[in-house]
Amino acid sequence: MNTENTATLQDTCMSCAACCHDTEMLISPADMEQVSALGYAIDSFSIIDPETGERMLKNINGSCVFLEGKEPYTCKIYHARPKGCRFFPLIYDQERGRCTMDREYCPHWRDFTWMETDKTLVRELLNFLKHDLQLF
């Protein structure tokens, strides 16, 4: 990602944080290790989905455990946030079999369509899903 797009993404995301409300963000073992290294106990920031057995970020009062404040929001662990948060709003659409923007949870997805054409980023997301989360 180029730094101009990254700065724009961070500014837009922190003023919105729609994806941080009622999140179902999967987290990998590496994500858990990275966040735990900051002093957080795994059970304080994640839950196990009873249907899938996968770890997800915990919600408190309808928001990610790490989300603070109101517009503009702050992520307590922004520098160490899980990879899924870093890729968002780029997601893998299983029905279509490709990476795309999350039009459901990101009201600003049109601002980031460049992510779909960034082949390096798409490859990184697919590798993360396959190797880190072992989803396919």
Secondary structure, DSSP 8 states (H G I E B T S, - for coil): --HHHHHHHHHHHHHH-GGGBS---B--HHHHHHHHTTT--HHHHEEE-TTT--EEE-EETTEETTEESSSS-EETTGGG--HHHHHTTEEEETTTTEEEE-TTT-TTGGGGTHHHH-HHHHHHHHHIIIIIS---
